[in-house]
């Protein structure tokens, strides 16, 4: 046998021995038992509502704030700045934004007002009065559009009698509530004592409505109101803003109403909705926080 054949035979024997060792060695199995998997899975803790609110407050504090958040101006200076921005738009409108803090049990701020100088012609309210006898006659003389008793209920439900405001006497509020509450309640038109639309002085209430407009905040307590035109003198703009802020402060409890103090024992004291910010803006200009509001 030659040397090359001998070397080949030795290599074949080594390879066969290695194969036998591999066949005899058991395969190693890798597996995870359920207990090991349970240890590795981390359960996130469930946070309560208070903890979630605290977490959101911390996140809001860390959020970057605009450099204009702390900037404040007096009312007259803000009017001058916005007038300079809107120099090419003499018919632009000033918008006043009043932000209130809505607490627990507080209602959405709303009311009626009549600016010293109106920004536009006022729309006429269509008033429907539910009353009988002498109160119905007085409401007609005061200027109510539709006056009647329980016979109007079917027409209101069917939509035959349309109105922007509904008033009712104290004697008829209980009979009409079960049927009209479902129709007028979702639209915010249902008469209620809290809003003053259930009263025995219907004629006086109608006279007070003449020449006034309604303002109303949103669910977060923010009130937005067009307050003046750009071509108004600065003094007229300031008068409108001051007057409207007085109306809002009285409605939110920040200023005591002398008429309400006399009836405090009967109606109870309303919770105060604190005013946090007052902003004045225009369509093209920035929102300027008022310092002397």
Buried (B, 14 or more C-beta within 10 A) or exposed (E): EEEEEEEEEEEEEEEEEEEEEEEEEEEEEEEEEEEEEEEEEEEEEEEEEEEEEEEEEEEEEEEEEEEEEEEBBBBEBBBEBBBEBBEEBEEBBBBBBBBBBBEEEBBBBBBBBEBEBEBEEEEEBBBBBBBBEEBBEBBBEBBBBBBBBEEBBEBBBEEEBEBEBBBBBEBBBEBBBEBBEEBBEEEEBBBBEEEBBBBEEBBEBBEBBEEBBEBEBEEEBBBBBEBBBBEBEEEBBBBBBEBBBEBBBBBBBBBEBEEEEEEEEEEEEBEBBBBEBBBBBBEEBBBBBBEEB
